[in-house]
């Protein structure tokens, strides 16, 4: 079988990013950069069957298949990468900025969660990325426990050095973030990380294993995973400080990465390893010591780019540009000056970053830019507040600080991308920050846009809310985060043109939202989604708020639809849609909203005719708030929705084949599915329960965390390119008609005892079908119980702890589903072939078992002790994920000693191997 070559489209100019080289080596002596995302509690806690991501070891990558990966079918990104518009300098906030300078952002997704990285959940206080317009690549940086690690091994109350469980070397992107990235034309990049401390005994050598043909099985699997999960490339962070990369392995390492790149993956290397020696030595510039990992004299182009370590200066960055050019490489495609977000006025404590050092004699960046940890604006809040043990960052009332800090990072301390440079007088003390030593990213990166064609719509939905609102009415009172349904972000936060006092601009999340002391407006909330745009303050001169950079063509059928809410007293003001056409970018053409100075009774929708401008191209659009020669002291206008349509987009058909996949009645969870339509026709699916909003996604399946009713009707609609919703596909359900209160227990022999309660009036037998899932060799068995019975025993089951799905159906009713894990009563002994003996020295390879936990080494029946990473503690066993790699090599006390190995799995099963 010939594998289809991946064809992810390369961007015209590219960026990449890497991990902080020195960060991890400094963690033991420096403050933590940003707080971990602690497990959510109460109704926001992860559902019992809620899909979440995990990390992957090299062995797990080698064995990966779509069928065997836990929750894999519910963690796919399906939005295709959208093309970006050609640069158009006249509508940039800084027209002099070159659009060729690229940005790679490496950050957490919703945060840095070890067992709670889900695509969506009912929690408002999470990190939600809203600056895709400045980003070309988004890489994912946080630890993920490898598959199968019991959550009980993580105690969030203990110090971070006491995480005695295994993290994977591979962190694939959160699918919801990949969908949002692709929607905005941003590539989504997975992370491969090797470190003495953080990945314990895992080493690059396990990844570089070659088959008899000299090929790399792990690399082939990485391609399959990227294609299945929908992401675009890999970032390599090789930081095994103790031994580095063996010089003999460097050519294979390069070939491994080159293979991925040649197959269409975007590949970035981190400035950590010296070519030739393989030792860790951060160059902080692009030079002959690290450039062969990008372009090798024999192999040619190996990777796309390099992320430079952080301790650069102007001279080093100038030399980096020159070195790239000497190799025939474009430095704006190849070299990225690394910036670590966090402490010390938005720069890491080790260095105050000054990106002006990256400017050439013409004021243009010499190299591109990459940042690590932009999520510090949220995750580092408590550290900056001086209380690192707190968890204010997860509380709704502190999110306004996150938003202000985010704007300061991206738009600059003035919260204005046209004035993005540092400003010591900008007061950020209320959000525990300073702009004295920080230029916003907008000072160096020109904004990008995917808004093109003839149709565009936005509800100013940032991807989370304290309620979900449908057409101005609260449809769900539950807080939520779901970046899948985030609208394309406002291009500029905030660009206001006025000769008078500037109005305030914010996202209004409704009456439940704590907006902080900076804002004083009547909270209205969303029209659709979780937020609306609110503009308020003293209106003493016209304010033009630029919102979106676009490439929209106008025809004879084009119109704009605007939904607004003016909650304050009628006045002389007027609201207009402001259009900037490509043929006259210095002029704002206003299309006035009639009677917009009048107070509204809630939301009002107006249609504006754009046909007089047929044949023109809208290069930017915004809103004009005109005082009309009066001073209005308490002006407020909320914008709930904006649509531009040209009549070409058809309202989609109702989704087909809407069905229940799993009805998890014990926990009020459910998984539903339908047939997915092409993204050109459908941009999103919205799911409802008895008319109340449940969630949205562009996918063919959805996990419902908590049904509110035991019976009723589910419905799903498709959203078209112009924002219109299809008629719903409906699905009546009645979970009271089936069996209930199902319990499954296992005896000492691995047999399952199943009990349940029959519904009233049940007449027919109960069919029980058990099937293992997340395995390449599924096992299925069925039993039948008479109508008057409410229990059954299922025998002959596998005894290896596999995940199972148990369906119970009666009287022709849809089945009720229970999931869990079979009894784990078996373990395979450690294979002698994994032991290498060199003279008197023994070296142990990691066990091949998927669920091994500890490995005991007994010499004369006395357990040897092994050191772990981060601490001086020693344990009488090798602990998976934390024992130092060097500890796997040892010399017995005597050549006559008896040696035996005892492997123990997560369930406590043990098996002994006698070595001598």
N, C-alpha and C positions, 0 to 999 in steps of 0.2 A: 504494500500500500504506500502510495506516495503522499507525503504530507504537504498540504497546501501551504504555500509560502505566505507569511503575514505581510499585509500591505498597508500598515498604518502610514498615513500620509505624513511626510516630514514637513515641518514648518519652514518657511523661507529662511528664517534665522532661528537659532536655537539656543537654549540655555540649559544648564543643569546645575545640580546642587549636591552638596555632600554634608555629611555629618561634621559636627565640631570635632576636629582632631583632638585638640587638647581637652575638650570638654570632659570626656569620660575619664581621662587620666587624672583630671583635677577634681572629680566629684567628691573624693574622700576628704578634700581639704577646703573645697569651695561650697558656697551655698548652692542648693539645688536650683536649677534655672527656672523651673516652673512646676507647680504642684501636679501630682497625679490626679486623674479623675477618679474619685472614690466611688465605690458602688452606690447607686441611687437607692433610696429607701422608700417605703410606703408604696403608693400607687405608681411611682416612677421606677420602682425596682424592676429589674429584668424579668420578663415573663418566664414561666417554667419551661416553655418550649420556644422561646424567642431566639431566632437565629442570631449568632454573633460570630465574629471572626476569630481566627486563631493564627499563630505563627507556624512556620514549617521548618523542620530540620532538613538537612541534605537528604537523609534517608527517607523522610516523608515526601520530599519533592520527587525523589526517584520512584516512589511507589504511587504517586498521585494519579488518580483518574477522576473524572467528573462524578462518577457513581459513588466512589468511596469517600469523597470529601464531605465532612460533616456540614450540613446546612447548605451545601454547595449550590443547589438549585435555587435557593432563596437569596443568594449573595452575588448575583450576576449584574453587571452594568450593561444596559442595553441601548443607551443613547449614543448614536454615532458621533464622531468628532465633527463639529461644525466648522465650515470655512470662515476665516476672518476677512474683514474688509481690507482693501488696499489702504495704506496710510494716507492721511490727508492732513497736512500740517496746519492749514489755516483754522481748523476747528480744535486743535489741541490746546490744552490749558497753557502749555509753553510751546509755542510754534517752532521755536529754535531747536527743540530737542529732536535728536535723530531717532526715528522709529526702529532703527536697526539694533539698538541696545536691548538685550533680552533679560528676562527675569525668571529665575527658578526659585519657587517658594517651597521649602521643605518644612512641614509643620505637622501637628496632630490633625486628626479629622475633627470629630466632635470633642476631642480631648485626648488624654493619654490614659486610656482604660485598658486594663489587662484582660478582663473577662467580660466587659460590657460594651465592646465596640460593635454597635448595632447600626443598621442603616437608618432607622428612625425609631423614636420612642416618645413617650409623653413626659418630656422634661424640657422646660424653657431655658434653664440656666446652663446651657452648653455653649461651646465655641462654635459659631457659625460664620464661615468664611464668606465675605461679601466684597472682595476686591479682585475678582477674576480679570477685570479689565487691565490690570497691571502685570498679569502673570502669563507666562508662556508654558510653564511646566509646574505641576504641583506634585511634590513627592511626600510620602507619608512617613512620619517619624514618631513611632512610639513602640514600646515593647508589647509583644503579644505572646502569651503562653502557647506552647506547642499543643497540637491536637491531643486530647485525652487527658491533659493535666487536670486533676480534680480541683474545683474551685476552692475546696476547703483548705488547700495548701497556702492560699493567700489570706493573710491577716492584715487588713488595711491599717490596723492600729499599730502595727510593728514598724520599726525603722526599715527604710528601703534596703538596707544591707541584709535584711533577714527574709528576703524573698527566696525561699528554698524550693524553687521549682524552675522548670526549663522554659526559656524563651527560644522561639525559633530564630534562625538566621535570616529568614525571609518574612517580610511584612508586606502583604499585598494591599492595594488600596481599598478603602471602604467603598463599596459599589455606589452608594448614594453620592459620595463625593466625586467619583468618576463620572457619574451621570451629570452632575452640576458642572464639572470641569469641561466635559465634552460639549455641553450646551453652550458654553462660552468660548469654545475653540481652544481649550487648554488641554495639553497632554497630561495623562495621569500615570505616575511613575512609581513602581514598587521599589522596595528598599531591601538590599542584601547587606548584612552587617556581620563582621567578625571582630570579636574583641575578647581579650583574655578574661576580663572581668564579667562582662555582661552576657557572654555566651558560653562561659565555662569551658568544658572540654570540646566544644565544637570547633572545628578548624576548616580552613579553606580546602585542605587536602581531601576531605570527605566530599566536597562539591566537585572537585576536578577529576574524580574517578573516570577513567576511560575504558571503553569496551574493547573487544578484540580487534575492532576496525579502527581504533584510535579516535572514536567519536565520544562525545560527552553526553551520557544519558540524562544527567541533570539539566543541561542546557536545553535539550529537546523537550523535556518536561516543562521547563520555564516558558517555552514558546506555547505549548499547549495550554498552560494555565492562563497566560496573558490573553490568548484568543478566547478561551471559555469565559473568563471573568471580565473581559472587555477593556483591559488597561493597555498601556502603550510602551512600556520600557522598564529598565532597571537602573538603579543607582547602586554602585558598588562602594562600600566603605570597608576597606581592609585595614584593620587596626589591631592585629595580633602583635602586641608590642614585644613580648618576650622573645619570640623567635622570628617574627616577620614572615616573609615568604622565602622559602628556600630558593637560591638562585637557579637551581635546576628546574624549578616549577614555574618560573616567570614566563617562559614561552608558552606553556600550556594555559596559564591564566589568561594571557593575551588572546590566544586562539579561542578560548571559551567565550570571552566577551565579543570578539570579532564575529564569531558565529551568530550570536544574538543580533548584533547590529546588521549583519548581512541579510538576516531574515526579516528585517523591517523594524526591529526594536530600537528605541532610543536608549542609548547607553551612556552613562556618565561615571567617571572615575573620580575618586577623592584624592586630594593631595596628601598622601600619607606614606607611600612606599617609594623607595629609591630603586630605580631600574638598575639591574646588574647585581646589587647586593641583596635586595629584598628587605632591607632594614627599614624600620619606621623612622622617618626624619621629615618633618613638615617643612616644605620649601617656602611656602607663603608667596610663591611666584611660579610662573611657568618657565621651566628651564630644562636643560638636558637631563636632569635627574628624574623628572617625572613625565616629560613630553612623550617618551616612547610608549607610555600607557594610553596615549591618544593616537599618535602616529608613530609607527615603528618602522625602522629602516628596511627591514625584511618583509614584514607583514603588511605594511601600508597602514591605512586607517583602521585602528583597533576599536576605539570608542568615539563618541560624538564630541565629548567635551570633558573638562576637568573643573572641579570645584576647588578653588584655592583655599588653603587654610588662612586663618584670620589675621595674622600678624604682619600685614603688608604695609607698605608706605608708597609714596608717589614714585620713587625710583624703581621699586620692585614691580609695580604695575606697568610702568613704562617699559621695563625690560621684558615683561611678560608679553606685551603687545609685539615687541620687536621679535622675540623668539618665535611666536606663532607665525608671524609674517615670513620669517626666514624658512619656515617649514612649508610654506605655501598654504597656510591656514588663516582663515579670517578670525581674528581674536574675538569678535563679537559673536561668533558661532561657537568658539572653542574654549575660551577662557572666562571664568566667572569669579569675580572677587567675592570672597565669602564674608558674610556679616552674620553675627550671632545676636539674635534679639534677646533682650532681657534687662538685666540690672544696669545701674549707672547711666540713668537718663537715656534709656532705650539702646544702650550698647552694653555688651558683656563687660563684666567687671575687669577683665584683663586688658581691654583696649577701648578707648573712646573712638568709635568709628567716624571717619571723615571721608565720605565718598567723593569729596572734592579732589582728593588725592588721585582719583581715577580719571580726572578730566585732562584732556590734552590742551594744547595751546589755543585751540578754537572753542574750548569750553564743552567739548563732547566727550562722553565716556570712551576710554581706550579699550576697555573690556566690558563684558556683560556683568551682571550682578546676580548673586544668589544669597538667599537668607535662610538661616535655620531658626526655627522657633518663633514664627510670627504669632503663634497662638499664646505667647507669653502675655499678650494684652489681656487675655482671659485667665489662663492657667497660672500666671505669676502674680495675680492680684494680691493674694494673701501675703506672699513674701514681701511685696512692695508696701503693703500696709503694716508690715512689721510683725505679723503673726502667722508664721508659716504652718502652724498646727491647725489653723482655722480652715473652714471650707466655705467662706463667703462667696467664692466664685461660682458655687452651684446654687446660690440663692437668687431668686428672681429680683429681689430688691437691690442687688448690686450690679445688675446687668448694664444699667446705664453707664456705669464707669467703664465697663468693657468696651462699649460702643465708642465712647469718647477717646479712650486709649487707642482703639483700633484706627480711628480717623487720624489721630496724631501720628501714628506709625506710617500710615499710607499717604495721607494728604498733607502731613506736616503739622507742627504744633499750632499753626494758625487755623487749622481745620479748613484749609482753603488750598486746593491744588495749584492755583495760580500764584500762591505765595507759600510754597512748600518748604522753603529753607528754614533752618534753625532760628529760633527767636527766644532769647532768654527772658523776654518780657511777657511771653505767652503764659498765662496762668493755668497750669495743669495740676496744681497742688491738690485740688479736690479729687483728683483721680490718681494721686500718688505717682506723678510723673513730672518730667521736666523736658522742655524743648531746647534747653541751652546748648546741648551738644548733639542734636539730632536733626538731620534733614529728612523730610518725608520722602518715601519712595517716589512720589510723583515729581520730585525735583530732578530725577534722573531717568525715569521710565515713562515713555509716552503711552497714553491710554490706547487700548485696542477696542474693537467692536465687532460683533457678529450680526448686528441688526441690519438686515439687508432685504432686498426684494420689494414686495409691495405690502406686506402684512407684518404688524408688530402689535403685541399687547402686553400690558403689565398691570398688576394690581399692587405694585410696590411691596410685594411679599418677600421678606428677607429669609424665609425658610423656617421660621419658628414663631410661636405666639402663645399667649396666655388663654386665648379662645381660638376657635376656628369659626370664621364668619362667612356666610354665603349670601351674596346679594344684600348685604347690609344687616342681616339677621344672624345672631349667634346660632350656629348649627351644632357646635360642640363646646362645652364649657371647660374642657380639659386642656391643660397646657401641652405643648407639643414641640418637637423639633423634627424636621424632615427636609433636608437640603435637596432631596429629589424634586420638590415642587417649588424651590426657590425661583423667583423671577430673575431674569437677567438684571444684575444690579445697576442702580443708577451710576452713570459713568463718573460723575464728579460729586464728591462730598466735601464741601459744598461750594459751587461756583455761582456767585451772585454778582450781577452787574448793577450798580446803582450809584447815583450821585448823592444820595441821602444816607440814612441809617439803614444798615443791612437787616433784613428780617432774619429770624431764627428758623432753622429747618431741622426737622427731626422725623424719625419714624414713630408713629403713634400706635402703640400696642393696646390701647384701650384703658378703661378705668382701673383695671387690676395692676397696671404697669406703674412702677416707681420710676418717674422720669428724672429725678434728681433736681438739685437746686438751679441748674443751668437753664431749665425750661419752665415756662409758665403758660400753658395752654390748656384748654378744656379737652380732656381725653375723649376721643370719639372712637378710636379703634379702626378696624379694617372695614373695607367694603367686601372684599373677597380675600380670604387667607388670614394672616395673622396681624397685618399692619397696613396702615395707610401712610401717605406722606402728609405731614402737617407743616404749614408755613404760618408764622405768627410774629407779632411784635408791633413796633411803631412803624407805620407806613407813611413816610413823609416825602417820598419820591418813588418813581417807578423802580421796581426790582425785577430784573430778569434772571430767573433761575434756570441755568443750563442743566439739562437732565441726561440726555442720551446722545452719544456720537453714533451716527447712522449712515446708511447708504440705501435710502428708500426712494424708489421711483414712484412718481405720481402719475396717474392716468385720469381719464374722464370720469371714472367711477369711484375715485378715491375719496374717502371721507375720514374724519377723525371723530371718535366718540369719547367724551370725557364725562366721568362721574365725579361729582364734587359735593362737599358738604360745608356750608358756611354757617356755623352755629351762633355767630354773634350778630348784633344789631345791624340792620341795613345801613349802608353808607354810600359814599360816592365812588367807591373803588370799582375797578373792572378787572376781570380775569381774561387773559388771552392765551391761546396756544401760540408759541413763538417758533417759527420755522426759519432755519438758516439753510439757504440753498447753495449748492456747490458752485454755481456760477457767480454768486455774490456773497462770499462767506463773511464779509464785514457787515452785513445788514441782517437785521431781524425782521421778518415779515410776520405781523400779528394777525391772528384770526380770532376776533373777539367772541367771547361767550356772552350771549344776550342776558341782560338783567343779573349779571353775576355779582353786583353789589348788594343784592337783596339777601336777607337772611333766608336760609332754606329750612324746610321741615324735614330734616333727615337728608338722605342722599338724593341727588338730582342728576339725571343723565341727559346730556345734550349731544346733538350730532352736528358736526361742522363740515361744510362742503369744501373739499380741497380741489375740486375739478378746475377752478380757474388757474391752477398751477400745473396742469397736465403737461407732461414732458420734462418737468424739472426733477432734480434729485435733491432730496432732503439730506444734508450732510450733518445736521445736528438739530435737536429740538429741545424745547423747554417751555416754561410757563412765565408769563408776564403778569405781575401784580402792580396795577397802576393806581396811584392815589388820586389822579385827576385833579391836581392843584389843591387838594385838601390834606390836612394832617389827620390821620386816623390812628389813635393811640393804642387801641386794643384790637388790632386786625387779626383774624384767623381764617385760614382756608385749609381744609383737608381735601386731598386728592385721592380718590379711592381706586380709580381705574382710568387707563388711557389706552385707546386702540387706534391704530392706523390700518385701514383696510382698503384694498383696491378691487374687491369683488372676485378675486381669483380663488380664494380659499373656500372650499366646500365644508359644510358641517358634516362631521363623520357619521357613519352608520353606528348604530348601537353595537357594542362589543358582542362577539359571537362566542358560543360555547362556555358561557359563564357557569361555573360549577364549584361545589365544595370538594376540596381535596382531603382535608382533615377536619373533623368536628371534634375538638378536644373538650368535651363537655365537663370533664372534671375540673378544668381550670378556666372555663369560659373563653378559651382561645379557639382560633379557627384559621385555616389556610384555604384560600380560594384561588381559582385560576380562570383564565379566559384565553382567547386567541389574540395574539398581538398583531397590530397593524403596522405598516411601514411608518417610520418617523416623519416622512414628508407629509403624511396625511393626519397622523395623530401625534400630539406632543406630550400627552399625559392622560392617565386614566384616574378618575375619581370614584371612590368607593363610599357607599352610604349604608347605614343600618337603620331601617325604619325612618328614613329621611334625614338622619343625623350624619354628619360627615365623619368618616373613619380615617381616611388617608388617601394619598395620591402617589402615583409612580408611573414611569414609563417602563412597563415590564408586562409579563404574562402571568404573574402570581403575586400574592400579597399575604403577609402574615397579619392577622388581627389579634392584637394583644388581649383585648378584653371586650367581649360582647356585653352589651347592656341589657339585652332581652333574650329569653330562652326561645322565643318564637317571634316570627314576624317576616320581614322581607329585606333581603339584601338587594342593592342595586348598584350598577356601575355605569358610568358614562365615559365617553371618549371626548377629549378636548382637541379641537382643530387648530390649524395654524393661525387663525384669527381670534382664538380664544373662545369660540362658541362651543357649547357642549351638545353632544348627541342626545337623542332620546335614551332613556336608561334601559339596560338589560336588567331584568328582575329575576330574583331567585327566592321564592318562598322557602322558609325553613321552620321546622318545629323540633327543637331538641328535646322536648318533653315526650315526644312520641316514641323515642328509642329508650334503650336501657340507660340507667344512670348510676352514679356513685360506684364506678368500676374501681376495684382494687386488685392489684397483682402482687403476689408475694412468691418468693422462691424458697424451696426447701434445700436441704443439704446435698441433694442429688441434682439440683439444677432444674427440677420440674416446677412449672408455674401453676399456682393456685389462683384462679380468677373468680371473684365474686362480684355481683352486681344486683341492682334492683330492677325488676321488670316494670314497665308502665302499666297503669290500670287497664284491664281488659285485654292484655296481651294474650294471643291465642296460639301463634305459631312457634316453632322452635327458634332458638337463638343460635346463629352461626358465628363461630369465633374463628378468625383467620389471623394468624401471626406470621409476620414476615420480617426478616432482618433487613435493615437499611444501612446506607453508607458502607457498602461492601461490594466487592467485585464478584462475590459468590453468594448471592442471596439465598436464604433458606426460608421455605414456606411450609406451613402445616395448618390444618384446619380440624376443628372438632365441632360437634353439635350438641346442644343441650335441649332437653324437652322444655315445653312451654312453662311447666310448673316448677322448673329448676332455676336456681339463681346462682349457680356455681359450676365450675368445671375445672379439670386438671389437664394441663397440656404437658405431655411427656416427650422425650426424645429430642430435647432442645440442645443446641450448641451450648457449650459451657465456657465461652471465652469472653463474656461481657459485651457482646455485640449489641448495638442499638437495635431496637425492634419497634415495629408498628403493630398494634393489635386492634383489629376492627371487629366490632360486635354489631350484628344486625338482626332485627326481628320483624316479622310481619311485613316484609318488603320495605321497611323504612330505611332511609339512608343510614349508613353505618356510623356508630359512635366510635371514636378513636382514642386510644391510650398509647402513649409512647414511653419508652424507658430503656433500660439496659438489662440484658439477660444476666443470669448468675455468672460470676467469674470464678471458676474453680480450677482452672488449668494454667500451667505455665511451662514454657519450654526451657530446658536448662541452657545455660551459657555455653556457646559452642567453643570447643578447644581451638578451632581454626582461627578464632579471633585473638588468640594469644601469640605474640611474637617473642621468641627467646633469643637473645643475643648474648652469648657467653653466660654470665650469671644474672643478667638483667632481664626482667619480664616487662613487656609493654602490652597493655590491655586496650583493645579497640572497644568502642561503645557497643553494648548489646544490640542485636538486631531486633529485639522485641519491641513492639509498638507501645506497650504499656509498662515497660520496666521502670522501677522507681529507685531501687538501691541495689548496689552490688557489694557484697561482703567478701573480703579476702582473708581467709584464716590461715595462719602459719602456726603449725603445731596446735591447732584448735584455738589460737588466740587471734582475735580480729586485729588487723593492721589499721592504723589511723591515717586519714587523708585530709589534707588541707583544702579549704574552699576559698572562693574569691571574696574580696572585700574585707574579710576579717581574719584574725589569727586563729580562729576556732579550728579544731580538728574533730572529725567524726569517725566512728569505728566502721565506716562504710563509705563507698563512693555514692554521692547523691547526684541524681540526674540533674544536669543543668548548672550545678554550682561547684562541683569538684574541679580543681585546677587541671588543665590539660597535662601539665608537667607531672602531676601526681599519678597519672595512669602508667608511668614508668617507675618501677621500683626494683630493688635488689633484696632478695630474702636474706635473713640474718645468717643462715647456714645453708650449704649445698645439700645437707641431709634433712632439712626441714620438710615436713609434710605441707602441702599447699592444696587448698580447695577454695572454690568460688561458689558463693550462694547468691543467686539472683532473686530479687523480690519485686513483685509487681505492685501496682497501685492498690489492688484488692488484698494484698498481704500474702498471696501465694508465694511459696519459695521452692527453688529447685537447686540441687547441688551438683557441681562438676568437680571431680577430683583431678588435679593437675599432676600431682606426684605424691 
